[in-house]
Amino acid sequence: MTLAADRWPTFVEPAAATATHRPGVVVVWRWELIKLAGQIRARAMATLCLLVPFLVVNAFLLQSAVPQDTLFGQWVHSSGFAVPLVILGFSGQWALPLMTAIVAGDIFSSEDHFGTWKTVLTRSRSRGEIFAGKLAAALTYTVAMLVVLTGASLLAGFAMGTQPLVGLSGQLVPAGHAEGLVLASWATQLAPLLGFCTLAVLLSVASRNSAIGMGAPVLIGLVMQLATLVNLPESVRAGLLATPFASWHGFWVQPYFYGPFREGLVTSAAWFAACTAAAWVVFRRRSIGAS
């Protein structure tokens, strides 16, 4: 739910408060976060990130079968550290792009839907400040949801026990080390997730349609995931934004293999920069009253 034009802050500080005038980007970012806090879908996604891992664990506890077709699936009853890794494997395929697109894909196009751009862009903040503030709010939400999902997955796994976990090379990973590797594995998702965030922002700005802004990144992510299963040249696979989601696999072999992680950082940074730049160019050239 985007606030109507008359509920947008005027961004005009009282004369007495001139000395404490806040930077425009910070003001826009703060108000965008306030708006996000009132959105039903944003709050629903946060609730799902918090509860779904515990529902997954409950399903594992109620049945003896295990998801053997996934990495670490066969160990969910042997070690709780396998649970967040199973969730991570599924999340990278579609859940993480959806998690960020639900907000980033709507944060610009919602103004088109409600017809508030003419009012917003004629406030005392510049177009650049509005763009940066909205983008910063989308990135903040993305990081927050990843932290919530990571923490909930790890805590839910503790319900299955904290026994040592068998790694991908057959080595036994002690509990203390396994916990650190789980957190590191989830941390690898941040870079490609921020890339998908800026992709959703670009689609939101360019299409001016929230359905496209929210749905297209998920579809693109699924297509990229399917493309990684095809015998494509390695250079093409490395350039897909979905590829870095699997870079954590190298953390669980012996010896450790960090090549995919480093390549994923470069790929994610390239997508982030390209999508952000393209979104800004489109937004900067937009006519205020255009529909």
Backbone bond lengths (Angstrom), bond angles and torsions (degrees), N, CA, C in turn:
res aa  C-N    CA-C-N  psi(-1)  N-CA   C-N-CA  omega(-1)  CA-C   N-CA-C  phi
1 M - - - 1.446 - - 1.514 109.07 -
2 T 1.331 116.84 116.33 1.455 121.31 177.49 1.513 109.32 -92.52
3 L 1.294 117.20 138.01 1.449 120.43 -179.33 1.509 110.23 -65.32
4 A 1.305 117.14 142.95 1.443 121.99 176.66 1.519 109.24 -65.67
5 A 1.349 115.24 164.78 1.461 119.47 -174.32 1.513 112.89 -57.56
6 D 1.339 116.14 -37.19 1.459 117.90 -176.26 1.518 112.54 -74.30
7 R 1.334 117.77 -7.15 1.461 119.96 178.62 1.518 111.39 -103.09
8 W 1.319 116.53 -3.44 1.455 118.57 175.10 1.508 109.22 -70.15
9 P 1.333 118.85 142.04 1.461 120.57 177.51 1.522 109.91 -66.04
10 T 1.309 116.02 144.17 1.456 119.98 -179.43 1.514 111.66 -74.14
11 F 1.352 117.66 -15.78 1.447 123.19 -179.22 1.528 112.05 62.20
12 V 1.338 117.78 18.89 1.460 121.44 177.98 1.518 107.93 -105.35
13 E 1.312 117.36 115.68 1.446 121.53 -177.14 1.532 110.34 -82.77
14 P 1.333 118.69 145.19 1.457 120.86 174.64 1.515 110.32 -59.57
15 A 1.338 115.50 152.37 1.464 120.17 -177.46 1.522 111.38 -58.09
16 A 1.327 115.97 -36.09 1.464 119.72 -177.26 1.519 112.23 -69.50
17 A 1.355 115.33 -18.78 1.470 118.27 -176.01 1.515 111.59 -102.62
18 T 1.330 116.87 13.03 1.457 119.95 -177.15 1.521 111.61 -57.28
19 A 1.305 116.76 -36.98 1.465 120.64 -177.47 1.509 112.89 -65.03
20 T 1.343 116.39 -24.80 1.458 119.66 -178.47 1.530 110.51 -108.43
21 H 1.323 116.51 23.47 1.461 121.86 -179.60 1.526 110.66 -58.00
22 R 1.324 117.29 125.93 1.449 121.50 -178.08 1.520 110.52 -88.04
23 P 1.343 118.04 150.52 1.457 120.87 176.28 1.526 110.97 -57.08
24 G 1.352 115.53 144.30 1.461 119.81 -176.47 1.506 114.40 -58.22
25 V 1.333 117.67 -40.80 1.458 120.60 -179.12 1.521 110.47 -61.38
26 V 1.330 116.87 -40.81 1.465 121.08 -179.41 1.527 110.32 -64.74
27 V 1.325 117.10 -40.63 1.466 120.91 179.95 1.527 110.31 -63.52
28 V 1.340 116.33 -47.76 1.471 120.06 179.53 1.520 110.16 -63.03
29 W 1.327 116.82 -44.13 1.471 120.94 179.45 1.529 111.24 -59.22
30 R 1.332 116.23 -43.88 1.468 119.95 -179.12 1.526 111.38 -63.55
31 W 1.324 116.98 -43.99 1.462 119.57 -178.85 1.518 111.96 -71.47
32 E 1.320 117.79 -31.75 1.460 119.66 175.79 1.527 110.86 -66.48
33 L 1.329 117.61 -37.30 1.462 120.41 176.77 1.523 111.14 -66.48
34 I 1.329 116.43 -37.24 1.464 119.97 176.17 1.524 110.21 -62.40
35 K 1.331 116.45 -41.91 1.454 120.52 177.89 1.526 111.23 -64.16
36 L 1.343 116.38 -42.13 1.462 120.06 179.34 1.522 111.08 -62.44
37 A 1.327 116.49 -37.01 1.461 120.32 179.71 1.519 111.98 -62.22
38 G 1.324 116.75 -22.89 1.456 120.62 179.52 1.512 114.06 -94.88
39 Q 1.340 117.85 -5.66 1.456 120.91 -179.71 1.525 110.94 -78.58
40 I 1.312 115.98 130.72 1.460 120.61 -178.86 1.525 110.89 -63.93
41 R 1.339 116.69 -44.39 1.463 118.41 -176.23 1.533 111.82 -68.83
42 A 1.345 117.32 -33.60 1.456 119.70 177.84 1.522 110.48 -66.83
43 R 1.319 116.31 -41.56 1.471 120.39 178.64 1.523 110.72 -70.21
44 A 1.339 116.70 -35.97 1.459 119.87 178.29 1.519 110.92 -65.15
45 M 1.342 117.03 -40.41 1.460 120.18 178.27 1.522 110.82 -64.44
46 A 1.316 117.15 -39.97 1.463 120.14 177.66 1.525 110.63 -62.57
47 T 1.320 116.34 -40.19 1.469 120.83 178.39 1.522 111.16 -64.19
48 L 1.333 116.50 -41.76 1.464 120.49 178.79 1.527 110.96 -64.23
49 C 1.334 116.80 -42.18 1.469 120.12 178.99 1.519 110.62 -60.36
50 L 1.311 116.89 -32.77 1.459 121.36 -178.32 1.524 112.39 -80.37
51 L 1.334 118.25 -36.71 1.456 121.90 -171.08 1.519 115.05 -96.80
52 V 1.339 117.64 -34.02 1.468 120.15 -173.83 1.526 112.86 -56.54
53 P 1.356 120.51 -43.28 1.465 118.11 178.97 1.525 113.55 -57.86
54 F 1.328 117.31 -36.82 1.459 120.18 179.12 1.532 110.95 -71.55
55 L 1.324 117.35 -32.90 1.462 120.55 175.57 1.522 110.56 -67.68
56 V 1.328 116.67 -37.28 1.466 120.72 177.47 1.526 110.35 -63.79
57 V 1.312 116.48 -44.93 1.474 120.31 178.87 1.521 110.33 -62.74
58 N 1.321 117.00 -41.23 1.463 120.22 178.46 1.520 110.99 -60.49
59 A 1.335 116.96 -38.39 1.465 120.84 177.63 1.525 110.62 -65.37
60 F 1.332 117.12 -39.54 1.460 120.49 178.18 1.531 111.11 -64.99
61 L 1.343 116.16 -38.44 1.460 119.99 -178.36 1.527 112.20 -69.59
62 L 1.314 116.88 -26.77 1.472 120.80 -176.54 1.513 113.03 -86.39
63 Q 1.321 117.76 -7.44 1.459 119.45 -179.65 1.523 109.83 -140.25
64 S 1.322 115.05 154.77 1.464 119.82 -179.70 1.519 111.66 -89.28
65 A 1.328 117.45 -19.11 1.460 120.79 -179.87 1.524 110.21 -68.04
66 V 1.318 115.92 150.87 1.461 121.28 -179.78 1.526 108.70 -128.82
67 P 1.339 117.16 153.16 1.475 120.34 178.10 1.531 111.13 -76.59
68 Q 1.333 116.08 80.53 1.456 120.67 -173.86 1.519 113.06 -71.49
69 D 1.335 118.43 -12.74 1.458 120.68 -179.41 1.526 111.88 -85.75
70 T 1.335 117.27 6.51 1.469 121.07 178.21 1.527 109.30 -120.63
71 L 1.329 115.76 154.65 1.458 120.11 176.24 1.530 109.92 -60.64
72 F 1.300 116.45 132.40 1.471 124.71 178.26 1.528 113.29 69.95
73 G 1.329 117.65 1.29 1.457 119.72 -179.51 1.511 113.46 -61.83
74 Q 1.326 116.57 -34.32 1.463 119.76 -177.77 1.523 112.94 -71.90
75 W 1.359 116.34 -10.73 1.465 119.43 -176.26 1.527 113.39 -105.55
76 V 1.347 118.56 7.67 1.472 119.47 -174.55 1.527 112.64 -64.02
77 H 1.340 117.99 -26.42 1.466 120.15 178.13 1.525 111.85 -90.85
78 S 1.325 116.19 -7.20 1.459 120.11 -178.65 1.516 112.71 -100.11
79 S 1.324 116.16 -29.84 1.466 120.54 -178.83 1.529 109.66 -151.12
80 G 1.330 115.20 132.91 1.449 119.53 178.84 1.522 113.22 -67.35
81 F 1.325 117.74 -18.47 1.463 120.13 -180.00 1.529 111.58 -71.53
82 A 1.321 117.66 -15.37 1.461 120.45 176.36 1.520 111.16 -73.61
83 V 1.333 117.48 -27.51 1.467 121.52 -175.37 1.529 112.20 -62.08
84 P 1.342 119.84 -53.76 1.464 118.08 179.57 1.522 113.12 -62.69
85 L 1.321 118.16 -25.63 1.460 120.20 178.47 1.523 111.17 -75.34
86 V 1.317 117.12 -35.65 1.471 120.79 174.66 1.526 109.57 -65.02
87 I 1.316 116.21 -44.81 1.464 120.24 177.96 1.522 110.12 -62.37
88 L 1.327 116.65 -39.95 1.458 121.18 179.07 1.522 111.06 -62.20
89 G 1.319 116.79 -41.08 1.456 120.26 -179.89 1.514 112.54 -61.57
90 F 1.341 116.84 -40.54 1.456 120.39 177.99 1.532 111.32 -74.08
91 S 1.321 117.04 -38.12 1.467 120.87 -174.64 1.518 111.93 -63.44
92 G 1.336 117.16 -40.19 1.450 120.16 -177.61 1.512 113.71 -64.92
93 Q 1.344 118.05 -19.85 1.449 121.06 -177.93 1.525 112.42 -76.10
94 W 1.333 117.28 -38.94 1.477 118.16 -177.77 1.523 113.25 -153.07
95 A 1.319 118.40 -29.26 1.464 120.52 -173.08 1.526 112.29 -67.62
96 L 1.337 117.50 -42.09 1.462 119.60 -177.79 1.529 112.50 -66.38
97 P 1.348 119.99 -45.35 1.472 118.38 173.96 1.521 112.60 -58.92
98 L 1.335 117.50 -38.82 1.460 120.29 178.25 1.519 110.82 -65.70
99 M 1.324 116.54 -38.82 1.462 121.61 -177.03 1.523 111.74 -59.52
100 T 1.327 117.05 -39.33 1.461 119.38 179.76 1.515 112.38 -86.19
101 A 1.341 117.24 -34.28 1.465 120.15 -177.04 1.523 111.97 -68.45
102 I 1.322 117.94 -25.75 1.458 121.00 -177.65 1.521 111.35 -60.83
103 V 1.332 116.54 -25.21 1.472 121.56 177.33 1.519 111.17 -109.34
104 A 1.340 116.95 -51.14 1.465 120.47 -175.58 1.517 111.99 -63.52
105 G 1.326 117.84 -31.40 1.456 120.67 -179.06 1.505 113.90 -77.41
106 D 1.324 116.71 -4.40 1.470 120.91 -177.42 1.519 112.91 -121.71
107 I 1.315 117.95 -13.17 1.457 120.97 -167.97 1.530 112.37 -67.45
108 F 1.326 118.00 -25.39 1.466 121.09 175.36 1.524 111.14 -101.17
109 S 1.318 117.67 -46.16 1.460 120.65 -175.13 1.519 112.95 -66.80
110 S 1.327 117.54 -21.54 1.464 119.14 177.86 1.523 111.34 -63.93
111 E 1.335 116.92 -31.00 1.459 119.94 176.83 1.526 110.64 -66.94
112 D 1.345 116.88 -33.94 1.459 120.60 174.63 1.519 110.22 -66.48
113 H 1.332 115.92 -41.16 1.462 120.46 -178.07 1.524 111.54 -62.39
114 F 1.320 116.74 -42.16 1.458 120.61 -178.14 1.524 112.97 -92.02
115 G 1.333 117.51 -1.61 1.453 120.84 177.68 1.512 114.25 65.85
116 T 1.333 117.15 35.85 1.469 120.49 -175.48 1.525 113.86 -103.57
117 W 1.341 118.10 0.72 1.462 118.92 -177.32 1.527 112.37 -60.34
118 K 1.317 117.15 -41.87 1.464 119.17 -176.19 1.521 110.95 -60.48
119 T 1.321 116.01 -36.86 1.464 119.85 178.21 1.527 110.87 -75.05
120 V 1.330 116.56 -44.74 1.459 121.10 -176.99 1.530 111.24 -63.02
121 L 1.315 117.05 -46.30 1.462 121.22 -175.19 1.520 113.80 -75.55
122 T 1.319 117.82 -9.22 1.459 119.52 176.94 1.520 111.47 -104.13
123 R 1.331 117.53 10.59 1.458 121.02 173.20 1.528 109.04 -73.85
124 S 1.303 115.95 -178.65 1.465 119.93 -174.20 1.518 113.35 -79.81
125 R 1.320 119.15 0.82 1.447 122.33 175.79 1.521 109.31 -96.47
126 S 1.315 115.87 145.01 1.454 120.30 -177.56 1.525 110.90 -74.45
127 R 1.322 114.81 165.60 1.456 119.72 178.45 1.531 110.76 -62.99
128 G 1.317 116.28 -37.66 1.458 119.92 178.10 1.516 112.15 -64.46
129 E 1.332 117.39 -39.73 1.462 120.77 178.63 1.522 111.26 -66.18
130 I 1.322 116.70 -38.97 1.462 119.81 178.81 1.519 110.52 -66.55
131 F 1.333 116.61 -43.05 1.462 119.80 178.96 1.531 110.44 -62.14
132 A 1.339 116.51 -49.08 1.466 120.31 -178.05 1.519 111.58 -64.10
133 G 1.335 117.46 -39.01 1.458 120.36 -179.87 1.515 112.54 -65.82
134 K 1.335 116.22 -43.01 1.467 120.07 178.57 1.525 110.92 -66.10
135 L 1.342 116.54 -43.37 1.460 119.83 178.82 1.525 110.71 -62.53
136 A 1.333 116.78 -42.45 1.466 120.48 179.42 1.526 110.99 -62.51
137 A 1.327 117.87 -37.38 1.466 121.27 178.67 1.524 110.63 -65.70
138 A 1.337 117.14 -42.44 1.461 120.54 178.49 1.524 111.05 -63.97
139 L 1.330 116.87 -41.29 1.466 120.68 178.57 1.525 111.04 -66.41
140 T 1.325 116.46 -39.65 1.469 120.75 179.03 1.520 111.00 -62.05
141 Y 1.324 116.21 -44.65 1.463 120.57 178.78 1.532 110.20 -61.99
142 T 1.325 116.44 -42.38 1.459 120.79 -179.57 1.520 111.45 -60.34
143 V 1.320 116.61 -47.81 1.468 120.65 179.64 1.529 110.46 -62.93
144 A 1.327 116.70 -42.86 1.466 120.54 -178.88 1.520 111.34 -61.31
145 M 1.338 117.16 -43.35 1.467 120.21 -178.96 1.527 111.16 -67.46
146 L 1.323 117.15 -35.78 1.468 119.03 177.44 1.527 110.54 -65.71
147 V 1.315 116.69 -40.23 1.469 120.54 178.20 1.527 110.47 -63.43
148 V 1.327 116.78 -43.31 1.469 120.75 179.75 1.522 110.59 -63.34
149 L 1.332 117.13 -46.31 1.462 120.67 -178.75 1.522 111.43 -65.63
150 T 1.324 116.60 -39.37 1.469 120.48 178.01 1.526 110.89 -62.86
151 G 1.329 116.25 -49.89 1.460 120.21 -178.99 1.519 112.39 -62.76
152 A 1.331 116.97 -42.77 1.465 120.75 -179.39 1.524 110.78 -65.66
153 S 1.337 117.25 -38.64 1.465 120.63 -179.69 1.523 111.30 -65.84
154 L 1.329 115.63 -41.64 1.461 119.12 -179.87 1.523 111.00 -68.12
155 L 1.337 117.16 -43.35 1.464 120.21 179.25 1.529 111.05 -65.42
156 A 1.326 116.97 -39.24 1.461 119.84 178.21 1.528 110.44 -63.64
157 G 1.328 116.29 -37.24 1.460 119.38 179.13 1.516 112.88 -64.13
158 F 1.339 116.58 -31.20 1.462 119.72 179.24 1.529 111.49 -60.10
159 A 1.356 116.24 -24.35 1.467 119.32 178.71 1.530 111.40 -66.88
160 M 1.342 117.06 -20.99 1.465 121.47 179.04 1.526 111.51 -92.45
161 G 1.335 116.42 -4.48 1.458 119.41 179.34 1.522 111.91 112.43
162 T 1.305 115.78 163.92 1.471 121.16 -178.95 1.523 110.63 -120.97
163 Q 1.331 115.86 38.88 1.452 119.95 178.20 1.531 110.18 -72.34
164 P 1.317 117.43 160.31 1.470 120.70 175.33 1.528 110.43 -57.17
165 L 1.331 115.32 153.58 1.462 121.29 -176.02 1.523 109.78 -116.70
166 V 1.312 116.16 141.21 1.458 121.57 177.10 1.521 109.06 -80.85
167 G 1.331 116.93 124.77 1.449 121.56 -179.38 1.513 113.01 -79.82
168 L 1.326 116.40 -179.57 1.462 121.28 -176.31 1.520 112.63 -72.63
169 S 1.329 117.19 -16.40 1.465 120.76 176.42 1.524 112.02 -98.30
170 G 1.336 115.78 6.44 1.454 120.04 -179.35 1.507 113.57 87.75
171 Q 1.337 117.32 0.16 1.468 120.00 -179.52 1.529 109.80 -79.11
172 L 1.332 116.12 150.98 1.456 121.12 178.29 1.523 109.01 -90.66
173 V 1.338 116.31 120.18 1.457 121.95 -177.95 1.523 108.82 -97.84
174 P 1.323 119.44 117.42 1.470 121.64 -179.96 1.520 111.70 -57.98
175 A 1.312 115.99 156.09 1.462 121.36 -174.98 1.527 112.41 -56.93
176 G 1.333 116.91 -48.46 1.454 119.78 -178.26 1.517 112.57 -60.77
177 H 1.327 116.44 -40.83 1.462 121.14 179.60 1.527 110.28 -72.46
178 A 1.331 116.60 -36.45 1.461 120.73 -179.66 1.527 111.10 -63.02
179 E 1.324 116.73 -38.98 1.460 119.59 179.10 1.534 111.12 -61.70
180 G 1.327 115.99 -43.28 1.461 119.53 178.27 1.518 112.09 -64.35
181 L 1.336 116.57 -39.38 1.456 119.74 179.14 1.524 111.92 -68.11
182 V 1.323 116.98 -34.78 1.467 120.24 176.81 1.526 109.97 -62.53
183 L 1.326 116.60 -46.70 1.465 120.10 179.31 1.534 110.70 -63.88
184 A 1.337 116.82 -40.10 1.458 119.93 178.32 1.526 111.03 -65.09
185 S 1.330 116.35 -37.38 1.464 120.34 179.37 1.520 111.06 -63.86
186 W 1.318 116.39 -43.67 1.461 119.49 177.92 1.523 111.19 -67.84
187 A 1.329 117.22 -32.54 1.464 120.26 179.77 1.531 111.62 -64.81
188 T 1.333 117.34 -28.48 1.467 119.57 179.20 1.523 112.28 -65.39
189 Q 1.321 116.85 -17.43 1.462 119.87 -178.67 1.531 112.82 -77.83
190 L 1.326 117.04 -15.36 1.461 120.02 -174.27 1.525 111.87 -64.07
191 A 1.327 117.59 -46.47 1.467 120.15 -175.64 1.530 112.32 -61.39
192 P 1.351 119.96 -53.42 1.471 118.30 178.57 1.526 112.46 -66.46
193 L 1.339 117.13 -29.34 1.460 119.45 178.80 1.528 111.11 -66.08
194 L 1.322 117.22 -40.14 1.465 120.17 176.23 1.522 110.32 -66.96
195 G 1.341 117.07 -32.49 1.452 119.94 174.39 1.511 111.90 -62.58
196 F 1.340 116.66 -43.04 1.464 120.54 177.12 1.530 110.93 -67.02
197 C 1.322 116.63 -31.59 1.459 120.02 177.51 1.528 110.41 -61.72
198 T 1.333 116.91 -47.94 1.462 119.70 179.95 1.524 111.23 -69.38
199 L 1.333 117.99 -30.95 1.464 120.35 174.65 1.518 110.58 -63.17
200 A 1.338 116.67 -42.84 1.457 120.49 177.50 1.524 111.42 -64.59
201 V 1.334 116.64 -38.94 1.460 120.42 176.95 1.522 110.14 -62.24
202 L 1.324 117.17 -44.46 1.461 120.99 178.63 1.522 111.33 -58.86
203 L 1.319 116.76 -46.37 1.462 120.46 179.94 1.521 111.05 -66.33
204 S 1.330 116.99 -34.85 1.454 121.11 177.57 1.521 111.12 -65.09
205 V 1.343 116.18 -43.27 1.460 121.03 -179.65 1.520 110.97 -69.46
206 A 1.338 116.18 -46.48 1.455 120.73 -173.52 1.531 112.75 -71.85
207 S 1.336 116.63 -41.36 1.469 120.08 -175.72 1.521 112.96 -85.54
208 R 1.349 117.10 -25.79 1.452 122.96 -174.74 1.534 111.07 58.06
209 N 1.330 114.68 26.44 1.459 121.28 -176.45 1.520 108.64 -132.71
210 S 1.333 117.30 119.69 1.467 121.24 -176.37 1.520 112.47 -66.55
211 A 1.334 117.18 -34.10 1.464 119.82 179.99 1.523 110.34 -62.84
212 I 1.331 116.77 -41.33 1.463 120.35 177.80 1.526 110.02 -69.99
213 G 1.329 116.68 -44.29 1.452 120.71 -179.00 1.517 113.24 -60.00
214 M 1.336 117.00 -35.62 1.463 120.34 -178.92 1.523 113.15 -89.73
215 G 1.330 117.11 -35.41 1.456 120.20 -175.35 1.512 115.08 -86.37
216 A 1.334 117.00 -37.90 1.463 120.07 -175.31 1.525 113.19 -62.42
217 P 1.353 120.61 -42.13 1.470 118.58 178.72 1.528 112.99 -60.13
218 V 1.328 117.10 -36.06 1.463 120.12 178.80 1.521 109.97 -66.70
219 L 1.343 115.88 -44.43 1.468 120.06 178.87 1.529 110.63 -63.80
220 I 1.323 116.76 -42.79 1.466 120.60 178.54 1.527 110.30 -62.31
221 G 1.328 116.58 -40.32 1.459 120.28 177.74 1.523 112.27 -61.92
222 L 1.335 116.87 -42.12 1.462 120.63 179.18 1.522 111.04 -65.85
223 V 1.333 116.30 -41.58 1.470 119.79 178.02 1.531 110.23 -62.09
224 M 1.326 116.87 -41.74 1.464 120.30 178.30 1.520 111.13 -64.68
225 Q 1.333 116.92 -38.73 1.459 119.71 178.22 1.522 110.95 -62.92
226 L 1.331 116.64 -41.31 1.461 120.25 177.74 1.529 110.45 -66.80
227 A 1.330 116.19 -35.82 1.465 120.06 -179.78 1.514 111.70 -65.14
228 T 1.334 117.16 -30.46 1.466 119.59 179.01 1.523 112.01 -68.35
229 L 1.346 116.66 -18.13 1.463 120.28 179.15 1.518 112.01 -87.10
230 V 1.331 116.41 -11.18 1.463 121.36 179.81 1.523 109.28 -89.18
231 N 1.304 115.47 154.32 1.468 120.47 -178.70 1.525 110.60 -77.35
232 L 1.344 115.40 70.64 1.456 120.91 178.53 1.522 110.30 -91.09
233 P 1.330 117.19 157.92 1.473 119.34 174.27 1.518 110.30 -57.13
234 E 1.309 117.25 145.91 1.457 121.37 -176.35 1.518 111.79 -60.81
235 S 1.335 116.84 -34.19 1.466 119.89 179.28 1.523 111.79 -64.62
236 V 1.342 116.15 -34.65 1.467 120.16 178.20 1.519 110.32 -72.13
237 R 1.316 116.62 -44.78 1.469 121.01 179.02 1.527 110.96 -60.02
238 A 1.335 116.23 -40.57 1.466 119.95 -178.18 1.523 111.38 -67.15
239 G 1.328 117.51 -24.53 1.455 120.39 -178.74 1.517 114.26 -86.71
240 L 1.321 118.45 -5.93 1.464 121.68 178.80 1.524 109.67 -78.69
241 L 1.311 115.92 136.22 1.464 119.95 -176.96 1.521 112.48 -68.76
242 A 1.328 117.77 -21.30 1.465 120.31 179.51 1.522 112.43 -79.41
243 T 1.323 117.79 -21.29 1.462 120.83 -177.30 1.525 113.34 -59.86
244 P 1.354 120.13 -42.96 1.473 119.63 -179.13 1.522 114.91 -61.37
245 F 1.337 118.08 -17.13 1.460 119.23 178.57 1.525 111.68 -63.16
246 A 1.325 117.60 -22.49 1.468 121.16 -178.92 1.523 112.45 -100.05
247 S 1.322 117.85 7.50 1.465 120.37 -175.26 1.526 113.03 -68.08
248 W 1.331 117.41 -15.08 1.461 120.26 -178.49 1.524 112.75 -72.64
249 H 1.319 117.89 -13.69 1.470 120.07 -178.79 1.519 111.45 -59.08
250 G 1.343 116.04 -33.58 1.461 119.46 -178.42 1.513 113.93 -67.67
251 F 1.332 117.01 -15.26 1.462 120.54 178.80 1.530 111.98 -75.59
252 W 1.341 116.35 -16.57 1.461 120.30 -172.02 1.525 113.35 -111.03
253 V 1.334 116.28 17.14 1.460 120.27 174.53 1.523 108.81 -110.39
254 Q 1.285 116.09 168.64 1.463 121.40 -179.94 1.526 108.91 -129.96
255 P 1.337 119.00 115.88 1.476 127.41 0.41 1.530 112.15 -75.44
256 Y 1.332 115.61 165.26 1.458 121.09 -178.32 1.525 111.12 -61.94
257 F 1.325 115.74 148.30 1.454 121.47 -178.30 1.530 108.00 -129.34
258 Y 1.353 116.18 107.96 1.455 121.23 -174.42 1.527 114.21 -102.46
259 G 1.330 116.68 0.18 1.460 120.06 -177.74 1.529 113.75 -54.99
260 P 1.344 119.40 -52.38 1.466 120.51 179.77 1.530 112.96 -60.22
261 F 1.328 116.99 -33.35 1.458 119.81 179.31 1.527 110.82 -66.37
262 R 1.325 117.01 -45.27 1.466 120.53 179.70 1.524 110.68 -65.11
263 E 1.318 116.67 -42.05 1.459 119.90 177.89 1.529 110.65 -64.21
264 G 1.331 116.23 -36.98 1.459 120.47 179.18 1.513 112.55 -64.65
265 L 1.337 116.22 -36.20 1.461 119.39 177.03 1.524 111.18 -62.68
266 V 1.333 116.40 -41.95 1.466 120.38 179.45 1.525 110.27 -65.88
267 T 1.328 116.50 -45.21 1.466 120.76 179.67 1.519 111.30 -61.21
268 S 1.327 116.17 -46.34 1.466 120.58 -178.54 1.523 110.96 -64.31
269 A 1.338 117.11 -40.86 1.457 120.78 179.20 1.521 111.06 -64.16
270 A 1.331 116.68 -38.00 1.466 120.10 179.00 1.528 110.93 -65.58
271 W 1.327 116.99 -45.38 1.466 120.59 177.61 1.529 110.70 -63.52
272 F 1.318 116.74 -41.98 1.463 121.24 -179.68 1.525 110.11 -59.89
273 A 1.323 116.93 -49.31 1.459 121.19 -177.67 1.522 111.46 -65.84
274 A 1.338 116.73 -43.98 1.462 120.33 -177.30 1.529 111.54 -66.15
275 C 1.323 117.16 -45.16 1.469 120.22 -178.72 1.520 111.39 -68.39
276 T 1.333 117.06 -40.26 1.466 120.14 178.58 1.523 110.55 -63.28
277 A 1.337 116.92 -45.59 1.461 120.56 -179.75 1.515 111.48 -63.21
278 A 1.341 116.81 -43.57 1.463 120.26 -179.79 1.528 111.16 -65.02
279 A 1.333 116.61 -41.23 1.464 120.03 178.96 1.523 111.02 -63.17
280 W 1.326 117.15 -40.24 1.457 120.62 179.69 1.523 111.57 -66.49
281 V 1.332 117.59 -41.06 1.463 120.82 178.97 1.524 110.38 -60.94
282 V 1.345 116.61 -45.77 1.464 120.27 179.38 1.522 110.71 -63.73
283 F 1.326 116.14 -43.88 1.465 120.13 -177.24 1.525 111.38 -68.28
284 R 1.317 117.25 -38.69 1.469 120.82 -178.01 1.516 111.33 -66.38
285 R 1.331 117.62 -34.18 1.451 121.85 -176.59 1.527 112.54 -87.32
286 R 1.310 117.41 -4.22 1.470 120.27 -176.26 1.524 111.10 -69.08
287 S 1.329 114.73 137.81 1.457 120.21 172.75 1.518 108.11 -76.85
288 I 1.314 116.27 136.84 1.469 120.82 -175.01 1.517 111.66 -57.69
289 G 1.282 117.11 -41.52 1.473 119.54 -175.78 1.490 113.83 -92.84
290 A 1.361 117.86 6.92 1.472 120.21 -177.53 1.497 110.97 -69.80
291 S 1.325 115.57 149.20 1.456 120.49 179.00 1.515 110.54 -109.03
